[in-house]
């Protein structure tokens, strides 16, 4: 990701609202590299808004990754 240090910083609460992820999911995804790492302002954990926007654009989809509506007898293994 590009280094855009002029991008606004957003709090964990704002990131959770934007992504729908929990604190634990944010931590887990940051650790495994599938979500931007936070930056710290004193003791406060923050994220660059452009990184969250980029992640959202890359991860939004119009269809679910699975379909629970298909009857089990129609699913091929």
C-alpha positions, 0 to 999 in steps of 0.5 A, a space after each residue: 500500500 502506498 504511504 499516505 501519511 496525510 490520510 485521516 486517522 480513524 479509531 477502532 470504533 470507527 473501523 469496526 462500524 465500517 467493516 463489521 469486524 470485531 476487535 478480535 477479528 481486527 487483531 487476527 486479520 492484522 496479525 495474519 496480514 489480511 488487514 492493515 496494521 494499526 498505528 499508535 498515537 500515544 496509547 490509542 490504536 488508529 488506522 489510516 482511512 485510505 487503508 480501510 477504504 482500500 481493504 473494503 474495495 478489495 473485499 466487497 462482493 455482491 455474492 456470498 462465498 457459499 450458498 446455504 439455500 441449496 438443498 443438501 441432496 443437490 450439492 455435489 461433493 
